[in-house]
Amino acid sequence: MLTRRQFLYTAMGWTGWMYATFRNDALSHVLAAVRTLSPDARPEDVARDEWFWGQVQAAFDIDRTLINLNNGGVCPSPRSVMAALQRYLVYSNQAPAYTMWRHLEPQIETVRSELARVFGCDPEELAITRNTSEALEIVQFGLDLRPGDEVLTTDQDYPRMLTTWQQRARREGIRVRQISFPVPLMRPEDFIDRIEAAITPRTRVIHICHVINITGQILPVREVCRIARERGIDCIVDGAHAFAHFPFRYADIACDYYGTSLHKWLCAPIGTGFLFVRRDKIRKVWPLMAAPPEMDDNIRKFEEIGTHPAANHNAIAEALAFNETIGIDRKAARLRYLHHRWADRLRTYDRVRFMTNLDDERNWCGLLVVDIAGIEPESLARYLLHKHRIIVTPIRHSRFQGIRVTPNVYTRLSEIDLFGDIMEDIVRGRVRVETTG
């Protein structure tokens, strides 16, 4: 007997054996799967629905001989996004000066509007960039600062962003102050208090992460942004690991500047990102590459980078469609569910330490860092890859270490359970991991 779900799928004209058709129309199948969900189904319940996530997993063409748990750096795109990218590239190549510049390039405005709608800002406040680093460096190099002016950040911010501030310090005599805070951060108020205590009369900029890439900690950015605004301090938020990862909109953070990469959690083409600049701040920020004075108030001045492929940024629209079809609430619930499958097994052991508070899901989502006492993270990452073809990221900081684990919506439950089995064997001493030394 057909289940209700199987009946609906068959009635829509799609059956399980039509695999070739499925491969060519994966987004439609994910949409059809969403339509079989009960309207009042909670995200936490959908997170456990393996039939539903099977439809999502089938929308990706990936190497299943690898278990990719390093989606935090860059993530594969679903088939619908790759098809759009290829379609735009082929069309561009027919006569680029005409097809790319005159037809495809103007479509960036549609992409801008869609990104702004999802982020919750005015399209005239959003520039499309190639990644988070480019987006943030536009602001970091574009703000006028004088010798002695202070930039307040942390010792857990992204190395490239710290390098940018340090170069300005060497070149222009500004001061860069880095605060530290507990890992794991059990009380978000501790972070807010440390930031506030470090502000001085010379503080001009506060630069913090939305999600820390080396721990997975979601920081209380809204409160920090409020404190900064009350004091007339610019607040830059590094959103590399936040956008399309868990539910939030601009109103939930209310920062002055926000940069993110779209080839991470959105699964957009590699080399895509965006920069948000509050409308009243656009004029004061110099573009990284020169733009005419007529563009001083125009967000597009930050996109003046010369010739670039329109295909990449146009295909962002397909990635937005794919993610909205799944639903950000369901996506976040699924990511947390996958992590609980393995993390809850390991956290009972004294040798195991997590870099976030697992008991408070407001503090983490799809990115966790775990340390096994006595095992070097580089050795563990090498063992997992060479022995089991599992990809993770080794993390080292002056105050902590571990491996970073970042599954995504295409990750299978069997893959997570295998990872959990292997990790538990290592923790219990059943498997020996050789050190790099």
Residue pairs with C-beta under 8 A, 6 or more apart in sequence:
2 10
4 36
5 36
5 51
8 32
8 35
8 36
9 15
9 16
9 32
9 36
12 32
14 21
14 22
14 29
14 32
22 29
22 58
23 61
23 79
26 58
26 59
26 78
26 79
26 80
27 59
27 78
27 79
27 80
27 318
27 321
27 322
27 325
29 55
29 58
29 59
30 55
30 56
30 59
30 322
30 325
30 326
31 325
32 55
33 51
33 52
33 55
33 56
34 52
34 325
34 326
34 327
36 52
37 46
37 49
37 52
43 327
43 329
43 330
43 332
43 333
44 333
44 337
46 52
46 330
46 333
46 334
47 330
47 333
47 334
47 336
47 337
48 337
50 413
53 334
53 409
53 413
56 326
56 409
56 410
57 409
57 410
57 411
57 412
59 78
59 79
59 80
59 322
59 410
60 76
60 77
60 78
60 79
60 410
61 76
61 79
61 82
62 68
62 76
62 410
65 389
66 389
66 390
66 391
67 388
67 389
67 390
67 391
67 411
67 415
67 418
67 419
68 76
68 391
68 408
68 411
69 390
69 391
69 392
69 405
69 406
69 407
69 411
69 419
70 391
70 392
70 393
70 404
70 406
71 264
71 265
71 366
71 406
71 407
71 408
71 411
72 213
72 241
72 264
72 366
72 367
72 393
72 404
72 406
73 264
73 393
74 261
74 263
74 264
74 270
75 263
75 264
75 265
75 267
75 408
76 267
76 410
77 85
77 263
77 267
77 268
77 269
77 315
77 319
78 267
78 319
78 322
78 410
80 318
80 321
80 322
81 267
81 268
81 269
81 315
81 318
81 319
81 322
82 269
83 318
84 314
84 315
84 317
84 318
85 269
85 311
85 312
85 315
88 104
88 310
88 311
88 314
88 315
89 309
89 311
91 99
91 100
91 103
91 104
92 99
92 100
92 104
92 309
92 310
92 311
93 99
100 309
100 310
100 311
101 310
104 310
104 311
104 314
105 310
107 310
107 314
108 128
108 303
108 310
108 313
108 314
109 123
110 317
111 128
111 313
111 314
111 316
111 317
112 123
112 126
112 128
113 123
114 316
114 317
114 320
115 126
115 128
115 274
115 316
115 320
116 122
116 123
116 125
116 126
118 320
118 324
119 126
119 243
119 249
119 250
119 258
119 274
119 276
120 249
120 250
120 251
121 250
121 276
122 279
124 279
124 299
125 276
125 277
125 278
125 279
125 282
125 299
126 274
126 275
126 276
126 299
127 135
127 138
127 274
127 275
127 277
127 299
127 300
127 302
127 303
128 272
128 273
128 274
128 303
128 313
128 316
129 135
129 138
129 259
129 272
129 273
129 274
129 275
129 302
129 303
130 271
130 272
130 273
130 305
130 308
130 312
131 261
131 263
131 271
131 272
131 273
132 158
132 238
132 239
132 240
132 259
132 260
132 261
132 273
133 158
133 160
133 161
134 259
134 273
134 275
134 288
135 259
135 260
135 273
135 274
135 275
136 161
136 164
136 236
136 238
136 257
136 259
136 275
137 161
137 164
137 288
138 259
138 275
138 285
138 287
138 288
138 302
139 236
139 257
139 259
139 275
139 277
139 285
140 161
140 164
140 165
140 168
140 207
140 236
141 164
141 168
141 286
141 288
142 285
142 286
142 287
142 288
143 204
143 205
143 234
143 284
143 285
143 286
144 284
144 286
145 151
145 168
145 172
145 174
145 204
145 205
146 172
146 174
147 172
147 173
147 174
148 173
148 174
148 175
148 202
149 174
149 175
149 202
149 204
149 205
150 174
150 175
150 176
150 177
150 200
150 202
150 203
150 204
150 205
151 165
151 168
151 174
151 175
151 176
151 177
151 203
151 204
151 205
151 206
151 207
152 177
152 179
152 195
152 198
152 199
152 203
152 205
152 206
152 207
153 161
153 162
153 165
153 176
153 177
153 178
153 179
153 206
153 207
153 208
154 178
154 179
154 180
154 181
154 208
154 209
155 178
155 179
155 180
155 397
155 398
156 180
156 181
156 183
156 209
156 212
156 214
156 215
156 217
156 397
157 178
157 207
157 208
157 209
157 212
157 238
158 209
158 213
158 238
158 240
161 207
161 238
162 176
162 178
165 174
165 176
165 207
166 176
168 174
168 176
169 175
169 176
175 202
177 198
179 194
179 195
179 198
180 194
180 399
181 190
181 191
181 194
182 190
183 215
183 217
183 355
183 397
183 399
183 400
184 215
184 217
184 354
184 355
184 356
184 357
184 363
185 191
185 217
185 219
185 356
185 357
185 363
186 357
188 219
188 220
188 363
189 220
191 219
191 220
191 224
192 220
192 223
192 224
192 227
195 206
195 208
195 224
195 227
196 227
199 206
199 227
199 231
199 233
203 231
203 233
204 233
204 234
205 233
205 234
205 235
205 236
206 224
206 228
206 233
206 234
206 235
206 236
207 235
207 236
207 238
208 219
208 221
208 224
208 235
208 236
208 237
208 238
209 219
209 237
209 238
209 240
209 241
210 218
210 219
210 221
210 237
210 238
210 239
210 240
210 241
210 242
210 253
210 258
211 217
211 218
211 219
211 239
211 240
211 241
211 242
211 245
211 365
211 367
212 219
212 241
213 240
213 241
213 367
213 404
214 355
214 369
214 395
214 397
214 404
215 355
215 356
215 369
215 400
216 355
216 356
216 364
216 365
216 366
216 367
216 368
216 369
216 404
217 355
217 356
217 363
217 364
218 242
218 246
218 362
218 363
218 364
218 365
221 237
221 253
221 255
222 252
222 253
222 254
224 235
225 235
225 237
225 253
225 254
225 255
225 256
226 254
228 234
228 235
228 256
229 235
229 254
229 256
234 256
234 257
234 281
235 255
235 256
235 257
236 255
236 256
236 257
236 258
236 259
237 253
237 255
237 257
237 258
237 259
238 259
239 258
239 259
239 260
240 259
240 260
240 261
240 264
241 264
241 265
241 367
242 248
242 260
242 265
243 260
243 262
243 265
243 266
243 274
244 262
244 264
244 265
244 266
244 267
244 323
244 328
244 331
245 264
245 265
245 332
245 335
245 365
245 366
245 367
246 328
246 331
246 332
246 335
246 365
246 366
247 328
247 329
247 332
250 258
250 276
255 276
255 278
256 277
256 278
256 281
257 275
257 276
257 277
257 278
257 281
257 285
258 275
258 276
259 273
259 274
259 275
259 276
260 273
260 274
261 272
261 273
262 268
262 269
262 272
262 273
262 274
262 316
262 319
263 269
263 270
263 271
263 272
263 273
265 366
265 408
266 316
266 319
266 320
266 323
267 319
267 322
267 323
267 408
268 315
268 316
268 319
268 320
269 311
269 312
269 315
269 316
269 319
270 312
271 312
272 312
272 313
272 315
272 316
275 302
277 285
277 299
277 302
282 296
282 297
282 298
282 299
282 301
283 296
283 297
285 302
287 295
287 301
287 302
287 304
288 302
288 305
289 304
289 305
289 306
290 304
291 298
291 301
291 302
291 304
295 301
295 304
323 331
326 409
331 409
332 365
332 366
334 409
335 365
335 366
335 407
335 408
335 409
336 361
336 364
336 365
336 366
338 366
338 407
338 411
338 413
338 416
339 364
339 366
339 368
339 405
339 407
341 413
341 416
341 417
341 420
342 405
342 416
342 417
342 419
342 420
342 423
343 354
343 358
343 368
343 370
344 358
345 420
345 423
345 424
346 352
346 370
346 420
346 423
346 424
346 427
347 354
347 358
349 427
349 428
350 373
351 372
351 373
351 374
351 427
352 370
352 371
352 372
352 373
352 427
353 370
353 371
353 373
353 400
353 402
354 368
354 369
354 370
354 371
355 368
355 369
355 370
355 371
355 400
355 402
356 363
356 364
356 368
356 369
357 363
357 364
358 364
366 406
366 407
366 408
367 404
367 405
367 406
368 404
368 405
368 406
369 395
369 400
369 402
369 403
369 404
369 405
370 402
370 403
370 405
370 423
371 377
371 400
371 401
371 402
371 403
372 380
372 423
372 426
372 427
375 426
375 433
375 435
376 394
376 401
376 435
376 436
376 437
377 394
377 395
377 396
377 401
377 402
377 403
378 394
378 396
378 436
379 433
379 434
379 435
379 436
380 392
380 394
380 403
380 426
380 433
381 392
381 393
381 394
381 403
382 436
383 433
383 434
384 390
384 391
384 392
384 403
384 419
384 422
385 391
385 392
388 418
388 422
390 418
390 419
390 422
392 403
392 404
392 405
393 403
393 404
393 406
394 401
394 403
394 404
395 401
395 402
395 403
395 404
405 419
407 415
407 416
422 431
425 431
426 433
